[in-house]
Amino acid sequence: MTLAKFVASLTKETPPASISKLLEALWWDGKGDWEKAHEIAQDVQGRNGSWVHAYLHRKEGDNSNAAYWYAQAGKVMPAGALQEEWEYIVAALL
């Protein structure tokens, strides 16, 4: 799947069946359902799970919590636009 196809899938009612839990979390975030996205992401262990979790807390505006999760992911909290980060993470996980 490409980033363009992933973005196009946001017009559907449900996420694509073949995507990972982290991509599903980002899909729900892309649909505007932060709560559902966070619920999914917080249950995924590992660096990528921490990365998505960090992004979601950054989006929420909880930068101290986000900083903790970025550190767990081995990443530095970006200063750029949230949409750019969302696309970057989706592309990296596809």
Buried (B, 14 or more C-beta within 10 A) or exposed (E): EEEEEBBEBEEEEEBEEEBEBBBBBBBBBBBEBBEBBBEBBBEBEEEBBBBBBBBBBBBEEEEEBBBBBBEBBEBEBBEEEEEEBBBBBBEEBE
